[in-house]
């Protein structure tokens, strides 16, 4: 298992933390961060102001997620539902 944290983009405070299965250890940080974002969303975590730069969010259903002030630079949002 690998621990993945989602931190606030300015303060560095941990907004959400989850364990990712060992089978994903060899994947990129962006991929693991994408899995963490999906877990945070499912847990109804507040991701406003989160550092999500480089996250792989392809096809993610994030409808209704509060991403105000989040850093999504370099994130792959192809096919993601952000409505």
N, C-alpha and C positions, 0 to 999 in steps of 0.2 A: 504494500500500500504506500502511496505517496501523498503527503499532505500538500494541498494547494490552498493558498490564501488569496482572497480578493481584498485589496487594500484601497483606502481612500487616496485619491490621486494627489492631494496636497499634504495631508497630515500623516499619511502612512498607517493610520489606524486600521486594524483588521476589521472589515465589514462582514466577512463570511469566511469560514474555513471548512474544508471537507477533505475526506480521504478518497483518493482515486485508486482504482484497482491496479495491482502490479502490472497487469497486461498492457497498461498505457504508459509505463515508465519510459519506454523508448520513443514515445511520440514527442512532438515539439511542445514547447511551453504554451504556445498559442492554442494548440489542441487541448491540452490539459486545462488551461484557463477556460476554454469554451465549455468543457464538461462541468467545471466548477460554477460557471455562470448559470448553466441550465439547472444544476442542483440548487443554487441560491434562489433562482426564480421559483422552482417547485416548493421551496421552503418559505416563500414569500418574504425573502430578505430584502432590505432596502439597499438598492445598488446606486442610489443617487450619489454622484461624486466619485464613483469607483474608477480605478485605473483598469480599464479593459483594453488597453492598447495592445494590438496584435492578437486579440482573441479570435479563435476560429468559431464563428457563430453561424456558419452556413446552415440554412434550413431551420434554425432555432425558432420555436414559438415563444416569443417574448412579449406577446400582446398584453398590454396593460402594465408592463414593467415600468417602474420609475427610474429612468436613466438620466434624469436632469443632471447636468454638470459632469456626467461620466466622460472619461477620455476614451473614445472609440477609434483613435487614430491608428491606422494600419489594421483594424479589425476586418475580418472577412464576413460581410453581412449578406452575401448572395443568398437570396431565397428566404431570408429571415423575416418573420412577421413582427414588426415593431409598432403595430397599430395601437 
